[in-house]
Amino acid sequence: MKLNCAIVDDEPLAREILTGFMASLPGVTLAGAFGNAFEALRYLRDHPVDALFLDIEMPEISGIALLRSLPQPPVTVFTTAFRNYAFEGFELGVIDFLLKPVAQSRFNQSIEKILDFLTLQKNGADLERNGNNREFIFVKSGVEKIKLFLADILFIQGLKDYAIIHSVTGKTVVKGSVKSMQELFPGPAFIRVHKSFIVAQSRIQRISGNRIIIGEHLIPIGRVYREELGKQIPGFL
């Protein structure tokens, strides 16, 4: 699958580094590299791209403001020197967060995440209710129906108008909001811990500060969800 990307960063060296990373990957093309949000906005409104690598702290218009101004934003990766923006990125449906200075290997992981999501999105899938059965659901993909056991689910991540179901057997992208997923994956087995995340309580390995650890995944805990999480998990608060 080919990937058409854009870079927005006010630092020339940062743009040069990401441009070089993209040039080294087959199938990844650079539509444009922009030094400010104004230039990027003018281009993106008439030239849609698959993925956007976006700096946050820029003069006049921040990357966050730019992303919010796009009616149909592409899959976006934040690139920044500041860790504290990671959670806000999840609120905006950002697929990944790259901390500067960015290494080629870490950049490649972001590209893989983007391609994975776009491929799953293209294939499409729908969830089917299974009466009152709490053991499994069916995922309909084309003419096939795949049984997905609730006990195998790790967590669910909202991304734009889709939800990514992470399970021990892989990932499935379905159309729908996190709120609609919460109706299909009810508590107490599943807990809403963030605007963009639902976790399987049995899969929580550790809670460190405002993050939940499930395997290699670090999942943010939203402020408004901390109290409910405390009710579900004794000793959390």
N, C-alpha and C positions, 0 to 999 in steps of 0.2 A: 504494500500500500504506500502511495506517495504522500508526502506531508509538506504542505506549503505553509511557511512560517513567517512571522514578522517579529522584529525586535524593537523595543522602545526603551531607551536608556540615555540619560544625559551625559554619561561618562563615555568618551570615545574609546578608551581601552576596553571597557566592558563590552561595548558593541563589537569591537574587533575580536575579542576572545570568543564570544558566542558565534560570530560569523565563521570563524575558523573551525569551531566544533561542528557546525552544521555542514560545512564543506567536506568534512571527513566522513560523513555518513551518507551512504547511497540511498537515494529516494527522498532525501530531505532537501528542500529548496528554500532559499531565502527570497521572499517577495520584496522585503524592504527593511532597512534598519534606520530608525528615526531617533533624533536627539532630543525631541520634546513631544509633549502630548498633542500640541496643535497640529504638527505635521502628521502624526500618526492618525489623528481623528479624520483629517481631510482624506487620507488614503483609505482607511478602513471602511469609511461610509460607502465607498464605491467599489472597493476591491476586497471582498471577503477572503479571509485566510483560514486555514485549519487550526492553527495554533499561534498563540501570542506569548512571547517572553517579555515580561513587563516589569520594569523597575518601579519602585514605589515612591521614594522620595526624589521628586524632580521639581524644578522651579515652576511657579505659576499654577500648573495643574499637576496634581499627583497621579501616580498610577492608579490608585484606588478611585479617584474621581473620573479618570479616563474610562476605567472599566465600567463604572456605573452609568456612564453616558452612552454606552453602546447598546442599542436596542436588542441586538442579537450578538452578544460577545462570543468570540471563538473560545475553544478550550484554552485556558490561560494558566501560565506558570509565573508566579512571582519570583523575581530575582532581586535580592536586597542584601544589604550588610547588617540588617537589624532583625534579630530573632523575634521581637515582640509583635511582628505583623503576621505571624503564622496563623493565629486563630482568626484574625479578621479575614484572612484569605479564605478560610473554610466557609465563613459567612457569605462570601461572594461567589462560592462555587468554584474556587480555584482548584485545579487538579494536583498541583505540586508547588513546593516552596524551595527555591534554591538559595542557599546562603553564600554570599560572596566572601572570598574568591571562589568561583565555581570550578570544580575539577571536571575534566572530560568524562570520567567514569560516572560521576553523579549526573552530569548533563544527559548522558546516554540513557540513564535510568528514567529520566523525565520523558525522553522521547519514547521509550518503551511503554510507559504509562499512557501517554497520549494515543499511541497507535493501538494499544490494547483497548482503550475505551472507545475509540472511533470505530474499530472493527466490530466490537460487541454491539455498539449502538446501531451500526449499519445492518447487522444481522437481525436485530430486534427480538424482543421477547415480551410476553405478557404473563402476568400472574393470574392464576385461576383460583377462586375460592373453592375450598374442599369441604363444604358444609361446616360442621362443628369439629372436624378432625383437627387435633392440635399436634399431630405427629409429622405431617408433611404437607406441602403444597405442590401444585403442578406449575411448571414454567412452560408456556407454549411458545415455541420458536418455529415459525413456518407451519408445516403440517405435523410436526413432532410435538409430543408432550413429554417433558422430563420431570421426574419426581425429585423434589428437593426436600430432604429431611430437615426439620427445624433444628434437630440436635446437632446437625453438621454446620450450622450457620455461626460465623464468628461475629460479624457486625454488618451493618448496612450504612452506606454513605450516600448522602444526597449530592447530586452534581447537576446544576441547572435544572432541567425538567425531567431528569432521570434519577434512578437510584441504582447503586452498584451493590449487589448482594455478594459479600465475601464469605465463602464457605471453605471447608477443608478440601473440597474437590475442585475449587477454582472460583471464578468470578462470573456473575451474570448481570447484565445491564437490562433494566426494565424501565418502561415508561411509567412515570409517576413520582409524586412528591414524597418526602420523608413522612409527612403527615398521613398520607394514604398508606404508606408502608406500616406505620404504627398501628393502624387498624387491622392489618393482616398479621402482624407479629405482636400480639398483645403481651402485657406484663402478667405476672412478674418475671417470666422467663426472659423477656426483652425489655430493656430500659432505654428511654430517650435520654441521652446525656448531653446533647448539643443540638443546636438548630439543624445541623447537617448529619448527625450520627445517632444510630440506635445500636446498642451492643447486646449480645447474648450474655446474660449475667453469669452463666456457668463457665463462660470462656474468659472471664476477667482473671488475669494472672496477678497483676499488681496495680495499685493506684499510687501514683507519685505526684504529689502536688495537684495540679489541675490537668493531669493526664492519666488516661487508662492505658495499660500495656496489655496487648493481646498478641502474643508471638513477637514479631518484629514491628508491629503496628503501634504507633503512638496516637491515641485518640483524645482530642480535647474535651474537657468538661466545661460546658457553658455555665455562666454564673446563675442563670435562672433555673438551671436543672440540678444544681448541687443539693438543694434541700430534698428533692424527691429521691435523688440517689442515696442520700443519707438515710431515708426511711427504708429503702430497699436493702441497703447493705449496712448492718449494724457496725458501729465503730468507725464509719467513714468520716463523719464530721467531728 
